[in-house]
Amino acid sequence: MEWLNNITSQHITTILTAGILFVAYTQLRLLNYNETKFFTMNFIKDFEKNNELRTSLKNIQNKVTYKNNFDLIDMKVDAPDVYTVLNFFDSLAIGVEQEILIESLVYDYLHHPLKKAVEALILGKPNSEWTVTKKHSHETGYEHLIELYNKWEKVGRPTAKFKAWNPFS
């Protein structure tokens, strides 16, 4: 117990400073998680509510309605719609790569439409849901989107980096 008597004000200040730094660190982690979740949910909401994107998706869907054939898309006429959809998904892929968006949430909400856009519009890859025999866009310019698509195809659903927050983890 003699060591207790040797504690000086400098020791107490050091201990308090360490405690304040720990509290600040945990608060910043919580703030970062909340901001990231907010950005992610807004991005997902934008997919559902963005009028320009919805119009482009509807125009593409109307074009391919006959037997769900993506070969009916004419890039001389439909390029703005195709690029609007691909640019949205490419910006999503960049957000995931830079960890601005939570990848597991993005996967849960947007995996299927992203996969369909990449396979039908960039890769020209047929599926049981649609027919396509030609590419409508080049992979150049959509490297982030292709990389995310390949990652999800290889690994599947990403594990959540953000779980129930625990300051001691």
N, C-alpha and C positions, 0 to 999 in steps of 0.2 A: 504494500500500500504506500510505500514511501515514494514510489514514482508519481503517485497522485499529487503529492506535495510539490513536486518539481515542475508541474505544468505551469507555464508562464502565459502571459497575455498573448505572446506571439504564437504559442501553440494553439490557443483557443481561436485566435484569428485565422490561423491556417485551417483548422477544422471547420470553422464556419464558412470560410471561402470555398472549401471543397464541397460542403453541403449546398451552398448557393449554386455552384457550378453544376452539381448533379441535378438540382431542381430545374435550372435553366435548360440543361440538356434534355431532360425528359419533356419539358414544355415545348421545346423546338421540335422534338420528334413527333409529338402529338399534333402540333400545328402543321408540320409537313404532311403527315398522314391525312389530316382533314382537308388540306388544300388539294392534295393529289386526288383524293376521293371526289371532291367537289368538281375539279376539272374533268375527271373521267365521266362522272354522271352528266355533266353539261354536254360533253362531246357525244355521249350516247343519246341524250335528249335531242341534240342537234340532228342526229341521223333520223329521228322520228318526226321532227318538227320543221326542219329547214325546207322552205318552200321550193327553192331552186333545185335542191337535191331530190326532193320528192317528185318534182315535175320531171326531172331527168330520168329517174328510176321508172316512173310511170310511162314516159315516152319509149324507153327501151322495152319495157314489158309489153306495151301495145304493139310494138314493132315485131316482137318475137312470138306473139300470141299463137300464131298458127304452128301447131306441133312444138311449141317452145323451141323454135329453131333460131339460134343466134346468127346463123348465116344470112338472115334477112336484113341484118343491120347494114346500112350503106354508109360508110365512113365519110363520103362526100356530103351527106345530109345529116347524119346522126353523130358526127364527131363531137360537137359541143356537149351532148348528153353523156356520151361515153367518157369523155375527159373529166366532166364534172364528177361523175361517180368515182373514177379512178383517182382523181386528185384528192377527194375526200378520204378515201381509204389509205392513200399514200401519206397524207398528213396524220392520220391515225397511227400508222406504222412508225412514223418519225416520233410522235409523242410517246409511244410505247418504248421505242429504242432509247429515248432520252429520259425515260422514267418520269415523264410529266403525267402520263396516264398509267393507271394500274392495269397491268397486262391481263391478269386473271378476270377482272370485271369486263374488260373489252372483249376477251374471248367468250365469256358467257353470253354477252348480249349480241355481239356482232360477228362471231366466227362464221356462221353460215352465209350471210350476205357477202362478207369479205371473200370467202372461198369461192362463191359463185362468180363474183366479179372478176377475180384473178383467173379462174379456170375458163370462163366463157369469153372474157374480153381480151385478156393478154395471152394466155397460153394456148387458146384454141383447143381445150381439152374437153371432149364430150363426157357426159355424165348421164346417169339414169333419169335425171330430171330434165335435161335439155340436150339439144343437138347443136353441134358446132364442128366445122371442119377447117375453119381459117382463123387466124389471129386478127384482132381488130386494132390492136395497139402493140407497139414495141415494148420490150422489157426495159429498154433504155429510158431513164427518167423515172422509173418506178422500182428502183433497186431496193428501197426500204420495204416497200409493199411485198415484193417477191421474197425478200429475206424473211419477213414475218410469216408469210404464207408457208414457205418451206419449213420454217421452224415449227409451226403448229402442225404441219402434216407429219413431221418426223417425231416430235415429242408428244403432241397432243395438248391437252389442257395444261397451261402453266400452273405451277403451285403459287398460291397467294403469298406474296412477300409481306403483306400487311394482314396481320391477324388481330385478334382482340389485343388491344394495347396493354403492355405490361412494362412499367418503367424499369423493372429489374431484369429484363431480358437482354 
